[in-house]
């Protein structure tokens, strides 16, 4: 099944999977991207998975984002809270519209998309089974930690990233672990751009870890 449209304000594309795991990848682009940007990455990371790729509806100098920021690395927390919940609601509604399993959604986000995915995991933990966060930082410091037991996160950070301080990536890993998530933090000899090596690492982690466990549950 293939679909596209502007459901609750979100322009998106949905591509039904052909695998047996029932996994759907929620693809979330970086600043200036769109709903087509991460589809090749999603296909590479998890061949056969369904893909739900969403365009952020906040514009910054004409560039799509998932939430507003006040300055580089300074997020509009009220807007982030609103957009996080909108995205979580959208995923639930899309699961009914397209018929995918809402308990087997894995976010794959880059930069701004990774930040909103982390926010969804912390604010609406029932929305995501796992997440691949590429170049993410702490979206906010939660007052209370959610229960993320059974959730898995692959966090890939660049040692020379000029946009994301190392301590912020490390702090995000700490927060997710404290909430009970199983976190794999990988440091790359790179800046803000992605490398071939980390894409391969993320794919192995996703297929051999998260997806294989889900397939085991279905068989059981």
Secondary structure, 3 states (H helix, E strand, C coil): CEEEEEECCEEEEEECCCCCCCCEEEEECCCCCCCCCCHHHHHHHCCCCEEEEECCCEEECCEEECCCEEECCEECHHHHHHHHHHHHHHHHHHHHHHCCCHHHEEEEEECHHHHHHHHHHHHCHHHCCEEEEECCCCCCCCCCCCCCCCCEEEEEEECCCCCCCHHHHHHHHHHHHHCCCEEEEEEECCCCCCCHHHHHHHHHHHHHHHHHHHHHHHHC
